[in-house]
Amino acid sequence: MGTAKKCTSADELKERTKRFALRVVKLCAALPRNATTDVLGRQLLRAATSVGANYRAACRARSRSEFVSRMAIVEEEADESAYWIEMLTESGQIAPRRVSDLREEADELTAIASASRKTARTRANRQSTTRNRQSQ
């Protein structure tokens, strides 16, 4: 796996997740039509478009715990996208070289979401501990 490209703002990550989804839309539209690609492509399309939609929802979270929950979904859907890409390549439906960049992006988005979720959860736990000490 390559070095993750850093996103410096929520808006940049929103744009990056949207670009990822649009690339997957184009890939799925170009897949050969058969029973296998219909199923795998639909699953990939669903997971990949969910990454950006759930990241946007995380950005609108009303609490840190809601943010952590949404980022867990982003992480899960990005990882699932990588899985469906693997299925398409390993089943021989598409050449791995055609989707290697897309697979790498799915892995990077998974790593970004995971790190963000863990950081937010740690901060939430730290705040909770601080509040509990202050109330004693």
KAFENKA-V675431 format. One record per backbone hydrogen bond with DSSP energy under -0.5 kcal/mol. CO is the residue of the C=O (numbers start at 1). NH is the residue of the N-H. E is the energy in kcal/mol with one decimal. If there is no record, write none. Layout:
co | nh | e
CO | NH | E
CO | NH | E
//
This chain:
co | nh | e
6 | 8 | -0.5
9 | 13 | -1.9
10 | 14 | -2.5
11 | 15 | -2.2
12 | 16 | -2.4
13 | 17 | -2.6
14 | 18 | -1.8
15 | 19 | -2.7
16 | 20 | -2.1
17 | 21 | -2.1
18 | 22 | -2.7
19 | 23 | -2.3
20 | 24 | -2.0
21 | 25 | -2.5
22 | 26 | -2.2
23 | 27 | -2.3
24 | 28 | -3.0
25 | 29 | -2.1
26 | 30 | -1.3
27 | 30 | -0.6
27 | 31 | -0.7
28 | 31 | -0.7
32 | 34 | -0.7
34 | 38 | -2.3
35 | 39 | -1.7
36 | 40 | -2.8
37 | 41 | -2.4
38 | 42 | -1.6
39 | 43 | -2.2
40 | 44 | -2.6
41 | 45 | -2.8
42 | 46 | -2.4
43 | 47 | -2.5
44 | 48 | -3.0
45 | 49 | -2.0
46 | 50 | -1.3
47 | 51 | -1.1
48 | 52 | -0.8
49 | 53 | -1.5
50 | 54 | -2.7
51 | 55 | -1.9
52 | 56 | -2.4
53 | 57 | -1.7
54 | 58 | -2.2
55 | 59 | -2.1
56 | 60 | -0.8
57 | 60 | -0.6
58 | 61 | -1.6
63 | 67 | -2.1
64 | 68 | -2.7
65 | 69 | -2.2
66 | 70 | -2.5
67 | 71 | -2.7
68 | 72 | -1.7
69 | 73 | -1.3
70 | 74 | -2.3
71 | 75 | -2.6
72 | 76 | -2.3
73 | 77 | -2.8
74 | 78 | -2.5
75 | 79 | -2.3
76 | 80 | -2.4
77 | 81 | -2.1
78 | 82 | -1.8
79 | 83 | -1.9
80 | 84 | -2.3
81 | 85 | -2.1
82 | 86 | -2.4
83 | 87 | -2.5
84 | 88 | -2.2
85 | 89 | -2.2
86 | 90 | -3.4
87 | 91 | -1.6
88 | 93 | -1.9
88 | 94 | -1.1
89 | 92 | -1.6
95 | 98 | -1.5
95 | 99 | -0.7
96 | 99 | -1.1
96 | 100 | -0.7
99 | 103 | -2.8
100 | 104 | -2.3
101 | 105 | -2.3
102 | 106 | -2.2
103 | 107 | -2.1
104 | 108 | -2.5
105 | 109 | -2.8
106 | 110 | -2.0
107 | 111 | -2.2
108 | 112 | -2.6
109 | 113 | -2.5
110 | 114 | -2.4
111 | 115 | -2.5
112 | 116 | -2.5
113 | 117 | -2.6
114 | 118 | -2.5
115 | 119 | -2.4
116 | 120 | -2.5
117 | 121 | -2.5
118 | 122 | -2.4
119 | 123 | -2.5
120 | 124 | -2.4
121 | 125 | -2.4
122 | 126 | -2.4
123 | 127 | -2.6
124 | 128 | -2.3
125 | 129 | -2.3
126 | 130 | -2.4
127 | 131 | -2.7
128 | 132 | -2.3
129 | 133 | -2.1
130 | 134 | -2.1
131 | 135 | -1.7
132 | 136 | -0.5
133 | 136 | -0.7
//
